[in-house]
Amino acid sequence: MKNKEQKQEFLFEKANYKILLIGIVVIALGFILMSGGGSEDPNVFNEAIFNFRRIRLAPTTVLIGFGITIYAILKKPKNQ
């Protein structure tokens, strides 16, 4: 019979999962920053949709979050 004490190994280390979680939170923050600015009346134009937060800050935040998650995936473990 085979050894029953096979140790379950995770794909990443604990640090990788922490960095991945931080990246996901940053992506979510970017999408939260992107929300809003709509108008209740479709005949009324609202300039708030084109402000700095929705055009520059939010997409940059999302891209930074994707960069953090890619780093978390590609980071090598210390023991190899």
Summary of the structure (lengths in Angstrom):
residues: 80
radius of gyration: 20.7
end to end distance: 30.1
largest distance: 74.7
contacts: 180
relative contact order: 0.22
helix: 60%
strand: 0%
